[in-house]
Every structure is written in C-alpha cells, then in structure tokens.
C-alpha cells in the first residue's frame, strides 16, 4: 500500500472497479444460464429469441 493518500484512493478505486466488474460478469453469466435453460416457447412468451439471450443479459446487467 502506498503512503500517499491519493495512491490509496486509486488502489481502493481499482479494487472497487474489479469487484464491480466481477459482480457484473457473475450476473451476466447467471442471466445467460437461466435464459438458456428456458424452452423456446418460454422465451417467445417473454418476447426473447434464443439468439437474443446474450444481448438481453448485457442489458440486464447494464453493460
């Protein structure tokens, strides 16, 4: 750790950004998995095509 307060802030921001990215990735993968397990009929009922799953997951996570 740096003794410089601004360095500590940068390190903290970096850790927070990494944590946020990992959480977003986890949410994205969870959404893709859950939607992927649905039947084509269920996806159609939601207005989602199977080819749209990744896009919908990115939108859900806000990426």
N, C-alpha and C positions, 0 to 999 in steps of 0.2 A: 504494500500500500504506500502511496505517496504521502509525504508530509504536507504537501501543498494542498490547501482546501479545494482549489479548482480541479486539481488532479483527482482528488477523492470524489468530487461530484461527477467528473467524467467517468470514473470507474463505476460509480453507482448507476449512472445513466446507461452505461454499456450493459451492466448486469440486468437492469430492468428491461432494456430492449431485447436482450437474449431471452429472458424469461417470457416476455410478451410474444416473441416470435415462436417459441416452443409451444406456448399455450394455444396460439392461433393454429399452428400445424396440427396439434392434437385435436382441436375442434374440427378442423377441416377433414382430417382422416376419419374421425368419428362420424361426421355427416356423410362422407362418401360411403363409408361402410354401411351405415343404416339405410341410406337410399338404395345402395346396391343390393341389399337383401330384399327389397320390395319387388313384388311382381310388376310386370309391365302394366297390368290393369291398375294396380295401386298407384303407380307413378302417373299414369294417364289421369286418374281421378284427381291427382294433385296438380295436373297441368304441366307435368315434367316428362320429357322424353329421356330414355336411358342415356342418350348422348349428351344430355344437359346436366348430368349429375355433378360433374366437376365444376362447372360454371356456377351452379346453384350453391354448391358448398363454398366456393370462394366468396360469393355474395353474402352468404350467411355469416361468414367469419369477418367480412368487411375488408377483404384483401383486394 
